[in-house]
């Protein structure tokens, strides 16, 4: 599934402002692996 840049930025902001990855995954309904990938990728870009 492809997520919008705006959605990704919301998730990243949540995590970078002290939110736990597991809580972010539950809150936004996505997998933890996606969040980790977005956090450690230098540039946010659309995939697929």
MARLOVO-995987 format. One record per atom (N, C-alpha, C, O, CB): atom name; x, y, z; residue number from 1. Coordinates in pm, whole numbers. Glycine has a CB too. Example, Ala and Ser with C-alpha at 12.3 -4.5 7.8 and 13.67 -1.06 7.14 Angstrom:
<atom atome="N" u="1319" v="-569" w="780" num="1"/>
<atom atome="CA" u="1230" v="-450" w="780" num="1"/>
<atom atome="C" u="1320" v="-330" w="780" num="1"/>
<atom atome="O" u="1424" v="-332" w="846" num="1"/>
<atom atome="CB" u="1131" v="-447" w="905" num="1"/>
<atom atome="N" u="1285" v="-225" w="708" num="2"/>
<atom atome="CA" u="1367" v="-106" w="714" num="2"/>
<atom atome="C" u="1290" v="3" w="787" num="2"/>
<atom atome="O" u="1341" v="114" w="804" num="2"/>
<atom atome="CB" u="1408" v="-60" w="572" num="2"/>
# end
This chain:
<atom atome="N" u="84" v="-117" w="0" num="1"/>
<atom atome="CA" u="0" v="0" w="0" num="1"/>
<atom atome="C" u="89" v="124" w="0" num="1"/>
<atom atome="O" u="193" v="127" w="66" num="1"/>
<atom atome="CB" u="-96" v="-1" w="121" num="1"/>
<atom atome="N" u="48" v="223" w="-72" num="2"/>
<atom atome="CA" u="122" v="348" w="-80" num="2"/>
<atom atome="C" u="55" v="453" w="9" num="2"/>
<atom atome="O" u="-68" v="466" w="10" num="2"/>
<atom atome="CB" u="131" v="399" w="-227" num="2"/>
<atom atome="N" u="135" v="526" w="83" num="3"/>
<atom atome="CA" u="84" v="630" w="173" num="3"/>
<atom atome="C" u="126" v="766" w="122" num="3"/>
<atom atome="O" u="233" v="781" w="64" num="3"/>
<atom atome="CB" u="133" v="608" w="318" num="3"/>
<atom atome="N" u="42" v="865" w="144" num="4"/>
<atom atome="CA" u="74" v="1001" w="99" num="4"/>
<atom atome="C" u="191" v="1057" w="180" num="4"/>
<atom atome="O" u="218" v="1013" w="292" num="4"/>
<atom atome="CB" u="-50" v="1093" w="111" num="4"/>
<atom atome="N" u="258" v="1154" w="121" num="5"/>
<atom atome="CA" u="368" v="1220" w="191" num="5"/>
<atom atome="C" u="319" v="1289" w="318" num="5"/>
<atom atome="O" u="388" v="1290" w="420" num="5"/>
<atom atome="CB" u="437" v="1321" w="99" num="5"/>
<atom atome="N" u="199" v="1346" w="312" num="6"/>
<atom atome="CA" u="142" v="1414" w="428" num="6"/>
<atom atome="C" u="120" v="1315" w="543" num="6"/>
<atom atome="O" u="152" v="1344" w="658" num="6"/>
<atom atome="CB" u="9" v="1482" w="391" num="6"/>
<atom atome="N" u="66" v="1199" w="511" num="7"/>
<atom atome="CA" u="42" v="1096" w="612" num="7"/>
<atom atome="C" u="174" v="1050" w="673" num="7"/>
<atom atome="O" u="186" v="1037" w="795" num="7"/>
<atom atome="CB" u="-33" v="976" w="551" num="7"/>
<atom atome="N" u="273" v="1024" w="588" num="8"/>
<atom atome="CA" u="404" v="981" w="636" num="8"/>
<atom atome="C" u="465" v="1085" w="730" num="8"/>
<atom atome="O" u="522" v="1050" w="833" num="8"/>
<atom atome="CB" u="499" v="955" w="519" num="8"/>
<atom atome="N" u="451" v="1212" w="694" num="9"/>
<atom atome="CA" u="508" v="1318" w="777" num="9"/>
<atom atome="C" u="439" v="1324" w="913" num="9"/>
<atom atome="O" u="504" v="1350" w="1014" num="9"/>
<atom atome="CB" u="496" v="1453" w="706" num="9"/>
<atom atome="N" u="308" v="1301" w="917" num="10"/>
<atom atome="CA" u="236" v="1298" w="1044" num="10"/>
<atom atome="C" u="289" v="1187" w="1134" num="10"/>
<atom atome="O" u="310" v="1207" w="1254" num="10"/>
<atom atome="CB" u="85" v="1280" w="1021" num="10"/>
<atom atome="N" u="310" v="1070" w="1076" num="11"/>
<atom atome="CA" u="361" v="956" w="1152" num="11"/>
<atom atome="C" u="502" v="985" w="1202" num="11"/>
<atom atome="O" u="534" v="960" w="1318" num="11"/>
<atom atome="CB" u="359" v="827" w="1066" num="11"/>
<atom atome="N" u="587" v="1037" w="1116" num="12"/>
<atom atome="CA" u="725" v="1070" w="1153" num="12"/>
<atom atome="C" u="727" v="1175" w="1264" num="12"/>
<atom atome="O" u="802" v="1161" w="1360" num="12"/>
<atom atome="CB" u="804" v="1121" w="1030" num="12"/>
<atom atome="N" u="645" v="1278" w="1251" num="13"/>
<atom atome="CA" u="638" v="1381" w="1355" num="13"/>
<atom atome="C" u="596" v="1322" w="1489" num="13"/>
<atom atome="O" u="651" v="1357" w="1593" num="13"/>
<atom atome="CB" u="541" v="1493" w="1314" num="13"/>
<atom atome="N" u="499" v="1233" w="1486" num="14"/>
<atom atome="CA" u="452" v="1168" w="1609" num="14"/>
<atom atome="C" u="569" v="1094" w="1675" num="14"/>
<atom atome="O" u="591" v="1109" w="1795" num="14"/>
<atom atome="CB" u="337" v="1069" w="1578" num="14"/>
<atom atome="N" u="641" v="1017" w="1598" num="15"/>
<atom atome="CA" u="752" v="937" w="1652" num="15"/>
<atom atome="C" u="868" v="1026" w="1699" num="15"/>
<atom atome="O" u="927" v="999" w="1803" num="15"/>
<atom atome="CB" u="801" v="838" w="1547" num="15"/>
<atom atome="N" u="899" v="1129" w="1623" num="16"/>
<atom atome="CA" u="1012" v="1215" w="1658" num="16"/>
<atom atome="C" u="982" v="1305" w="1777" num="16"/>
<atom atome="O" u="1075" v="1358" w="1839" num="16"/>
<atom atome="CB" u="1050" v="1299" w="1539" num="16"/>
<atom atome="N" u="856" v="1324" w="1810" num="17"/>
<atom atome="CA" u="819" v="1407" w="1923" num="17"/>
<atom atome="C" u="788" v="1324" w="2048" num="17"/>
<atom atome="O" u="708" v="1365" w="2132" num="17"/>
<atom atome="CB" u="700" v="1493" w="1888" num="17"/>
<atom atome="N" u="851" v="1208" w="2057" num="18"/>
<atom atome="CA" u="841" v="1128" w="2178" num="18"/>
<atom atome="C" u="741" v="1015" w="2176" num="18"/>
<atom atome="O" u="730" v="940" w="2273" num="18"/>
<atom atome="CB" u="807" v="1215" w="2288" num="18"/>
<atom atome="N" u="667" v="1000" w="2066" num="19"/>
<atom atome="CA" u="572" v="890" w="2057" num="19"/>
<atom atome="C" u="644" v="758" w="2035" num="19"/>
<atom atome="O" u="743" v="752" w="1963" num="19"/>
<atom atome="CB" u="472" v="915" w="1945" num="19"/>
<atom atome="N" u="594" v="655" w="2096" num="20"/>
<atom atome="CA" u="652" v="522" w="2077" num="20"/>
<atom atome="C" u="611" v="468" w="1940" num="20"/>
<atom atome="O" u="502" v="496" w="1891" num="20"/>
<atom atome="CB" u="607" v="426" w="2189" num="20"/>
<atom atome="N" u="700" v="390" w="1879" num="21"/>
<atom atome="CA" u="674" v="334" w="1747" num="21"/>
<atom atome="C" u="551" v="244" w="1750" num="21"/>
<atom atome="O" u="466" v="250" w="1661" num="21"/>
<atom atome="CB" u="797" v="254" w="1697" num="21"/>
<atom atome="N" u="540" v="161" w="1853" num="22"/>
<atom atome="CA" u="424" v="72" w="1864" num="22"/>
<atom atome="C" u="295" v="151" w="1876" num="22"/>
<atom atome="O" u="195" v="115" w="1814" num="22"/>
<atom atome="CB" u="440" v="-21" w="1985" num="22"/>
<atom atome="N" u="296" v="258" w="1954" num="23"/>
<atom atome="CA" u="178" v="343" w="1970" num="23"/>
<atom atome="C" u="143" v="411" w="1837" num="23"/>
<atom atome="O" u="26" v="420" w="1801" num="23"/>
<atom atome="CB" u="201" v="450" w="2080" num="23"/>
<atom atome="N" u="245" v="459" w="1765" num="24"/>
<atom atome="CA" u="222" v="523" w="1635" num="24"/>
<atom atome="C" u="159" v="422" w="1538" num="24"/>
<atom atome="O" u="65" v="455" w="1466" num="24"/>
<atom atome="CB" u="354" v="579" w="1577" num="24"/>
<atom atome="N" u="212" v="301" w="1536" num="25"/>
<atom atome="CA" u="160" v="198" w="1446" num="25"/>
<atom atome="C" u="13" v="171" w="1476" num="25"/>
<atom atome="O" u="-69" v="160" w="1385" num="25"/>
<atom atome="CB" u="241" v="68" w="1459" num="25"/>
<atom atome="N" u="-21" v="161" w="1603" num="26"/>
<atom atome="CA" u="-159" v="135" w="1643" num="26"/>
<atom atome="C" u="-249" v="256" w="1611" num="26"/>
<atom atome="O" u="-358" v="240" w="1558" num="26"/>
<atom atome="CB" u="-167" v="101" w="1794" num="26"/>
<atom atome="N" u="-201" v="374" w="1644" num="27"/>
<atom atome="CA" u="-279" v="497" w="1624" num="27"/>
<atom atome="C" u="-310" v="520" w="1477" num="27"/>
<atom atome="O" u="-422" v="556" w="1441" num="27"/>
<atom atome="CB" u="-203" v="617" w="1679" num="27"/>
<atom atome="N" u="-210" v="499" w="1391" num="28"/>
<atom atome="CA" u="-226" v="528" w="1249" num="28"/>
<atom atome="C" u="-264" v="405" w="1165" num="28"/>
<atom atome="O" u="-289" v="417" w="1045" num="28"/>
<atom atome="CB" u="-99" v="587" w="1195" num="28"/>
<atom atome="N" u="-269" v="288" w="1229" num="29"/>
<atom atome="CA" u="-313" v="168" w="1159" num="29"/>
<atom atome="C" u="-215" v="117" w="1055" num="29"/>
<atom atome="O" u="-255" v="69" w="949" num="29"/>
<atom atome="CB" u="-443" v="193" w="1094" num="29"/>
<atom atome="N" u="-85" v="127" w="1086" num="30"/>
<atom atome="CA" u="17" v="77" w="993" num="30"/>
<atom atome="C" u="117" v="-9" w="1069" num="30"/>
<atom atome="O" u="115" v="-14" w="1192" num="30"/>
<atom atome="CB" u="90" v="195" w="922" num="30"/>
<atom atome="N" u="203" v="-78" w="996" num="31"/>
<atom atome="CA" u="302" v="-164" w="1057" num="31"/>
<atom atome="C" u="422" v="-88" w="1112" num="31"/>
<atom atome="O" u="460" v="17" w="1059" num="31"/>
<atom atome="CB" u="348" v="-267" w="958" num="31"/>
<atom atome="N" u="481" v="-143" w="1218" num="32"/>
<atom atome="CA" u="599" v="-80" w="1276" num="32"/>
<atom atome="C" u="715" v="-75" w="1177" num="32"/>
<atom atome="O" u="791" v="21" w="1176" num="32"/>
<atom atome="CB" u="643" v="-155" w="1402" num="32"/>
<atom atome="N" u="727" v="-177" w="1094" num="33"/>
<atom atome="CA" u="837" v="-181" w="997" num="33"/>
<atom atome="C" u="831" v="-62" w="902" num="33"/>
<atom atome="O" u="934" v="-6" w="865" num="33"/>
<atom atome="CB" u="833" v="-312" w="918" num="33"/>
<atom atome="N" u="711" v="-24" w="862" num="34"/>
<atom atome="CA" u="696" v="93" w="775" num="34"/>
<atom atome="C" u="747" v="219" w="844" num="34"/>
<atom atome="O" u="816" v="300" w="782" num="34"/>
<atom atome="CB" u="548" v="112" w="733" num="34"/>
<atom atome="N" u="713" v="234" w="970" num="35"/>
<atom atome="CA" u="756" v="353" w="1044" num="35"/>
<atom atome="C" u="908" v="356" w="1057" num="35"/>
<atom atome="O" u="970" v="460" w="1033" num="35"/>
<atom atome="CB" u="690" v="357" w="1183" num="35"/>
<atom atome="N" u="967" v="244" w="1094" num="36"/>
<atom atome="CA" u="1113" v="239" w="1104" num="36"/>
<atom atome="C" u="1179" v="273" w="971" num="36"/>
<atom atome="O" u="1277" v="346" w="966" num="36"/>
<atom atome="CB" u="1159" v="100" w="1151" num="36"/>
<atom atome="N" u="1123" v="219" w="863" num="37"/>
<atom atome="CA" u="1178" v="246" w="730" num="37"/>
<atom atome="C" u="1171" v="395" w="699" num="37"/>
<atom atome="O" u="1267" v="452" w="648" num="37"/>
<atom atome="CB" u="1102" v="165" w="622" num="37"/>
<atom atome="N" u="1059" v="459" w="728" num="38"/>
<atom atome="CA" u="1043" v="602" w="701" num="38"/>
<atom atome="C" u="1136" v="685" w="788" num="38"/>
<atom atome="O" u="1190" v="786" w="742" num="38"/>
<atom atome="CB" u="899" v="645" w="724" num="38"/>
<atom atome="N" u="1156" v="644" w="914" num="39"/>
<atom atome="CA" u="1242" v="720" w="1004" num="39"/>
<atom atome="C" u="1389" v="717" w="962" num="39"/>
<atom atome="O" u="1461" v="815" w="978" num="39"/>
<atom atome="CB" u="1228" v="668" w="1145" num="39"/>
<atom atome="N" u="1432" v="605" w="910" num="40"/>
<atom atome="CA" u="1573" v="590" w="878" num="40"/>
<atom atome="C" u="1606" v="610" w="731" num="40"/>
<atom atome="O" u="1722" v="598" w="692" num="40"/>
<atom atome="CB" u="1618" v="455" w="920" num="40"/>
<atom atome="N" u="1507" v="641" w="650" num="41"/>
<atom atome="CA" u="1531" v="676" w="510" num="41"/>
<atom atome="C" u="1557" v="826" w="506" num="41"/>
<atom atome="O" u="1478" v="904" w="559" num="41"/>
<atom atome="CB" u="1408" v="635" w="418" num="41"/>
<atom atome="N" u="1668" v="868" w="443" num="42"/>
<atom atome="CA" u="1701" v="1011" w="444" num="42"/>
<atom atome="C" u="1598" v="1101" w="375" num="42"/>
<atom atome="O" u="1577" v="1214" w="418" num="42"/>
<atom atome="CB" u="1834" v="1032" w="380" num="42"/>
<atom atome="N" u="1536" v="1053" w="271" num="43"/>
<atom atome="CA" u="1438" v="1133" w="197" num="43"/>
<atom atome="C" u="1305" v="1061" w="194" num="43"/>
<atom atome="O" u="1298" v="942" w="165" num="43"/>
<atom atome="CB" u="1487" v="1162" w="53" num="43"/>
<atom atome="N" u="1200" v="1135" w="224" num="44"/>
<atom atome="CA" u="1066" v="1077" w="213" num="44"/>
<atom atome="C" u="1027" v="1083" w="66" num="44"/>
<atom atome="O" u="1034" v="1188" w="3" num="44"/>
<atom atome="CB" u="962" v="1154" w="303" num="44"/>
<atom atome="N" u="986" v="971" w="13" num="45"/>
<atom atome="CA" u="944" v="966" w="-127" num="45"/>
<atom atome="C" u="831" v="865" w="-140" num="45"/>
<atom atome="O" u="821" v="771" w="-61" num="45"/>
<atom atome="CB" u="1062" v="930" w="-221" num="45"/>
<atom atome="N" u="749" v="884" w="-239" num="46"/>
<atom atome="CA" u="642" v="789" w="-264" num="46"/>
<atom atome="C" u="699" v="660" w="-319" num="46"/>
<atom atome="O" u="792" v="661" w="-399" num="46"/>
<atom atome="CB" u="538" v="848" w="-362" num="46"/>
<atom atome="N" u="643" v="548" w="-274" num="47"/>
<atom atome="CA" u="683" v="419" w="-326" num="47"/>
<atom atome="C" u="563" v="354" w="-393" num="47"/>
<atom atome="O" u="449" v="382" w="-359" num="47"/>
<atom atome="CB" u="739" v="328" w="-214" num="47"/>
<atom atome="N" u="592" v="269" w="-488" num="48"/>
<atom atome="CA" u="492" v="196" w="-567" num="48"/>
<atom atome="C" u="413" v="287" w="-654" num="48"/>
<atom atome="O" u="325" v="241" w="-726" num="48"/>
<atom atome="CB" u="399" v="121" w="-478" num="48"/>
# end
